[in-house]
Amino acid sequence: MKDQNCGYCMRGELLEQFGIYICDLSVSSLILFKEQSHPGRCIVAYKDHVSEIVNISDEERDAFFADVARAAKAIHAAFHPDKVNYGAYGDTGCHLHMHLVPKYKDGFEWGGVFEMNPDKVHLSDAEYQEMIEKIKSNL
Ligand SMILES: [Zn+2]
């Protein structure tokens, strides 16, 4: 179940437009979101190109949420946010995924809804790599 136009399915250039693949989890992949207005922001993307949480089995759904929790734990341990926000949209992409958005008191958008892509903060390759290592070491 792959969609040729989907960055989560195809990775490579399509994914690189907005994210960096970190690693596979049990039924999903963990991706660093390139726009880093919220330090540590990641995406957990389900392994298959399905649109809805109701389109997978109970076991797969439970495993998906376990992956989300595992990624969130790593984000908490690596970056110490005051809260992690979760968002599952995908109106146009149709590939089940969840945004994990660390929020910091006195930080960007604290107390509000996170923007899909603020397009404000981009890091160097070395800084992305450092962030990825920090996340991986806490998984
Ligand atoms: Zn897909």
py3Dmol code that shows the C-alpha trace and the ligand (Angstrom):
import py3Dmol

protein = """\
ATOM      1  CA  MET A   1       0.000   0.000   0.000  1.00  0.00           C
ATOM      2  CA  LYS A   2       2.234   2.807  -1.230  1.00  0.00           C
ATOM      3  CA  ASP A   3       1.294   6.069  -2.890  1.00  0.00           C
ATOM      4  CA  GLN A   4       3.877   7.337  -5.387  1.00  0.00           C
ATOM      5  CA  ASN A   5       3.157  10.958  -4.456  1.00  0.00           C
ATOM      6  CA  CYS A   6       3.377  10.498  -0.709  1.00  0.00           C
ATOM      7  CA  GLY A   7       6.512  11.489   1.225  1.00  0.00           C
ATOM      8  CA  TYR A   8       5.738   9.047   4.027  1.00  0.00           C
ATOM      9  CA  CYS A   9       5.477   6.162   1.554  1.00  0.00           C
ATOM     10  CA  MET A  10       8.288   7.082  -0.810  1.00  0.00           C
ATOM     11  CA  ARG A  11      10.681   8.964   1.494  1.00  0.00           C
ATOM     12  CA  GLY A  12      13.594  10.426  -0.542  1.00  0.00           C
ATOM     13  CA  GLU A  13      13.033  13.860  -2.039  1.00  0.00           C
ATOM     14  CA  LEU A  14       9.329  13.929  -1.213  1.00  0.00           C
ATOM     15  CA  LEU A  15      10.014  13.503   2.486  1.00  0.00           C
ATOM     16  CA  GLU A  16      13.048  15.799   2.463  1.00  0.00           C
ATOM     17  CA  GLN A  17      10.799  18.710   1.550  1.00  0.00           C
ATOM     18  CA  PHE A  18       9.603  18.784   5.145  1.00  0.00           C
ATOM     19  CA  GLY A  19      11.232  16.074   7.230  1.00  0.00           C
ATOM     20  CA  ILE A  20      14.184  13.840   7.984  1.00  0.00           C
ATOM     21  CA  TYR A  21      13.695  10.116   8.550  1.00  0.00           C
ATOM     22  CA  ILE A  22      15.000   9.075  11.971  1.00  0.00           C
ATOM     23  CA  CYS A  23      14.118   5.381  12.361  1.00  0.00           C
ATOM     24  CA  ASP A  24      11.381   2.763  12.232  1.00  0.00           C
ATOM     25  CA  LEU A  25       9.222   2.077  15.271  1.00  0.00           C
ATOM     26  CA  SER A  26       7.006  -1.006  15.565  1.00  0.00           C
ATOM     27  CA  VAL A  27       4.302  -0.023  13.019  1.00  0.00           C
ATOM     28  CA  SER A  28       5.453   3.430  12.015  1.00  0.00           C
ATOM     29  CA  SER A  29       8.410   5.614  11.225  1.00  0.00           C
ATOM     30  CA  LEU A  30       9.738   8.498  13.249  1.00  0.00           C
ATOM     31  CA  ILE A  31      10.537  11.682  11.351  1.00  0.00           C
ATOM     32  CA  LEU A  32      12.108  14.939  12.478  1.00  0.00           C
ATOM     33  CA  PHE A  33      10.051  17.892  11.255  1.00  0.00           C
ATOM     34  CA  LYS A  34      12.449  20.298   9.557  1.00  0.00           C
ATOM     35  CA  GLU A  35      10.593  23.404  10.670  1.00  0.00           C
ATOM     36  CA  GLN A  36      11.836  23.698  14.255  1.00  0.00           C
ATOM     37  CA  SER A  37       9.961  26.658  15.781  1.00  0.00           C
ATOM     38  CA  HIS A  38       9.072  24.079  18.446  1.00  0.00           C
ATOM     39  CA  PRO A  39      12.417  22.453  19.322  1.00  0.00           C
ATOM     40  CA  GLY A  40      12.148  18.675  19.019  1.00  0.00           C
ATOM     41  CA  ARG A  41       9.059  18.613  16.795  1.00  0.00           C
ATOM     42  CA  CYS A  42       8.578  15.204  15.158  1.00  0.00           C
ATOM     43  CA  ILE A  43       6.087  13.172  13.159  1.00  0.00           C
ATOM     44  CA  VAL A  44       5.092   9.556  13.729  1.00  0.00           C
ATOM     45  CA  ALA A  45       3.834   8.170  10.411  1.00  0.00           C
ATOM     46  CA  TYR A  46       2.009   4.840  10.125  1.00  0.00           C
ATOM     47  CA  LYS A  47       3.711   2.220   7.936  1.00  0.00           C
ATOM     48  CA  ASP A  48       0.959   2.038   5.321  1.00  0.00           C
ATOM     49  CA  HIS A  49      -0.837   4.596   3.198  1.00  0.00           C
ATOM     50  CA  VAL A  50      -4.140   4.572   5.045  1.00  0.00           C
ATOM     51  CA  SER A  51      -6.094   7.710   5.759  1.00  0.00           C
ATOM     52  CA  GLU A  52      -8.007   6.961   8.919  1.00  0.00           C
ATOM     53  CA  ILE A  53      -7.339   5.527  12.354  1.00  0.00           C
ATOM     54  CA  VAL A  54     -10.561   3.532  11.905  1.00  0.00           C
ATOM     55  CA  ASN A  55      -9.127   1.786   8.828  1.00  0.00           C
ATOM     56  CA  ILE A  56      -6.588  -0.271  10.766  1.00  0.00           C
ATOM     57  CA  SER A  57      -7.117  -3.153  13.171  1.00  0.00           C
ATOM     58  CA  ASP A  58      -7.358  -2.656  16.933  1.00  0.00           C
ATOM     59  CA  GLU A  59      -3.930  -4.270  17.338  1.00  0.00           C
ATOM     60  CA  GLU A  60      -2.333  -1.979  14.749  1.00  0.00           C
ATOM     61  CA  ARG A  61      -3.993   1.059  16.305  1.00  0.00           C
ATOM     62  CA  ASP A  62      -2.732   0.099  19.761  1.00  0.00           C
ATOM     63  CA  ALA A  63       0.757  -0.419  18.371  1.00  0.00           C
ATOM     64  CA  PHE A  64       0.579   2.941  16.581  1.00  0.00           C
ATOM     65  CA  PHE A  65      -0.319   4.741  19.807  1.00  0.00           C
ATOM     66  CA  ALA A  66       2.423   2.874  21.629  1.00  0.00           C
ATOM     67  CA  ASP A  67       4.847   4.208  19.000  1.00  0.00           C
ATOM     68  CA  VAL A  68       3.486   7.731  19.520  1.00  0.00           C
ATOM     69  CA  ALA A  69       3.980   7.386  23.280  1.00  0.00           C
ATOM     70  CA  ARG A  70       7.500   6.020  22.842  1.00  0.00           C
ATOM     71  CA  ALA A  71       8.432   8.945  20.601  1.00  0.00           C
ATOM     72  CA  ALA A  72       6.857  11.407  23.044  1.00  0.00           C
ATOM     73  CA  LYS A  73       8.851   9.930  25.925  1.00  0.00           C
ATOM     74  CA  ALA A  74      12.046  10.411  23.940  1.00  0.00           C
ATOM     75  CA  ILE A  75      11.090  14.018  23.156  1.00  0.00           C
ATOM     76  CA  HIS A  76      10.362  14.718  26.830  1.00  0.00           C
ATOM     77  CA  ALA A  77      13.672  13.177  27.875  1.00  0.00           C
ATOM     78  CA  ALA A  78      15.707  14.923  25.172  1.00  0.00           C
ATOM     79  CA  PHE A  79      14.212  18.425  25.184  1.00  0.00           C
ATOM     80  CA  HIS A  80      12.229  18.801  28.445  1.00  0.00           C
ATOM     81  CA  PRO A  81       9.193  20.587  26.993  1.00  0.00           C
ATOM     82  CA  ASP A  82       6.479  21.762  29.377  1.00  0.00           C
ATOM     83  CA  LYS A  83       3.881  20.027  27.198  1.00  0.00           C
ATOM     84  CA  VAL A  84       3.749  17.986  24.023  1.00  0.00           C
ATOM     85  CA  ASN A  85       0.859  18.783  21.688  1.00  0.00           C
ATOM     86  CA  TYR A  86      -0.486  16.110  19.335  1.00  0.00           C
ATOM     87  CA  GLY A  87      -2.110  16.718  15.989  1.00  0.00           C
ATOM     88  CA  ALA A  88      -3.464  14.369  13.344  1.00  0.00           C
ATOM     89  CA  TYR A  89      -4.787  16.183  10.273  1.00  0.00           C
ATOM     90  CA  GLY A  90      -3.912  14.865   6.825  1.00  0.00           C
ATOM     91  CA  ASP A  91      -6.836  16.410   4.919  1.00  0.00           C
ATOM     92  CA  THR A  92      -4.831  16.307   1.704  1.00  0.00           C
ATOM     93  CA  GLY A  93      -2.040  13.787   2.355  1.00  0.00           C
ATOM     94  CA  CYS A  94      -4.284  10.892   3.403  1.00  0.00           C
ATOM     95  CA  HIS A  95      -1.476   9.028   5.162  1.00  0.00           C
ATOM     96  CA  LEU A  96      -2.107   8.407   8.847  1.00  0.00           C
ATOM     97  CA  HIS A  97       0.444  10.372  10.873  1.00  0.00           C
ATOM     98  CA  MET A  98       0.658  12.389  14.039  1.00  0.00           C
ATOM     99  CA  HIS A  99       2.550  15.590  14.748  1.00  0.00           C
ATOM    100  CA  LEU A 100       4.306  15.646  18.124  1.00  0.00           C
ATOM    101  CA  VAL A 101       4.888  19.283  18.947  1.00  0.00           C
ATOM    102  CA  PRO A 102       6.863  20.183  22.071  1.00  0.00           C
ATOM    103  CA  LYS A 103       5.654  23.422  23.685  1.00  0.00           C
ATOM    104  CA  TYR A 104       7.626  25.543  26.125  1.00  0.00           C
ATOM    105  CA  LYS A 105       6.312  28.065  28.650  1.00  0.00           C
ATOM    106  CA  ASP A 106       7.191  31.544  27.363  1.00  0.00           C
ATOM    107  CA  GLY A 107       7.966  29.828  24.052  1.00  0.00           C
ATOM    108  CA  PHE A 108       6.432  30.053  20.581  1.00  0.00           C
ATOM    109  CA  GLU A 109       2.624  29.508  20.539  1.00  0.00           C
ATOM    110  CA  TRP A 110       2.477  28.480  24.212  1.00  0.00           C
ATOM    111  CA  GLY A 111      -1.198  28.173  25.225  1.00  0.00           C
ATOM    112  CA  GLY A 112      -2.395  28.147  21.620  1.00  0.00           C
ATOM    113  CA  VAL A 113      -2.829  25.854  18.665  1.00  0.00           C
ATOM    114  CA  PHE A 114       0.375  25.050  16.782  1.00  0.00           C
ATOM    115  CA  GLU A 115       0.636  26.203  13.221  1.00  0.00           C
ATOM    116  CA  MET A 116       1.027  23.493  10.562  1.00  0.00           C
ATOM    117  CA  ASN A 117       4.243  25.005   9.230  1.00  0.00           C
ATOM    118  CA  PRO A 118       5.343  28.353  10.687  1.00  0.00           C
ATOM    119  CA  ASP A 119       8.270  28.378   8.206  1.00  0.00           C
ATOM    120  CA  LYS A 120      10.417  30.409  10.610  1.00  0.00           C
ATOM    121  CA  VAL A 121      13.149  28.193  12.026  1.00  0.00           C
ATOM    122  CA  HIS A 122      15.356  25.939   9.907  1.00  0.00           C
ATOM    123  CA  LEU A 123      18.550  24.386  11.212  1.00  0.00           C
ATOM    124  CA  SER A 124      21.862  23.376   9.678  1.00  0.00           C
ATOM    125  CA  ASP A 125      22.413  19.727   8.753  1.00  0.00           C
ATOM    126  CA  ALA A 126      24.733  19.376  11.760  1.00  0.00           C
ATOM    127  CA  GLU A 127      22.075  20.791  14.086  1.00  0.00           C
ATOM    128  CA  TYR A 128      19.426  18.423  12.679  1.00  0.00           C
ATOM    129  CA  GLN A 129      21.820  15.528  13.146  1.00  0.00           C
ATOM    130  CA  GLU A 130      22.514  16.509  16.749  1.00  0.00           C
ATOM    131  CA  MET A 131      18.775  16.639  17.420  1.00  0.00           C
ATOM    132  CA  ILE A 132      18.246  13.209  15.827  1.00  0.00           C
ATOM    133  CA  GLU A 133      21.013  11.669  17.936  1.00  0.00           C
ATOM    134  CA  LYS A 134      19.459  13.147  21.063  1.00  0.00           C
ATOM    135  CA  ILE A 135      16.064  11.636  20.202  1.00  0.00           C
ATOM    136  CA  LYS A 136      17.513   8.245  19.220  1.00  0.00           C
ATOM    137  CA  SER A 137      19.505   7.954  22.428  1.00  0.00           C
ATOM    138  CA  ASN A 138      16.277   8.394  24.410  1.00  0.00           C
ATOM    139  CA  LEU A 139      14.089   5.943  22.469  1.00  0.00           C
TER     140      LEU A 139
END
"""
ligand_1 = """\
1
ZN
Zn 1.648 7.409 2.095
"""
view = py3Dmol.view(width=600, height=400)
view.addModel(protein, "pdb")
view.setStyle({"model": 0}, {"cartoon": {"style": "trace"}})
view.addModel(ligand_1, "xyz")
view.setStyle({"model": 1}, {"stick": {}})
view.zoomTo()
view.show()
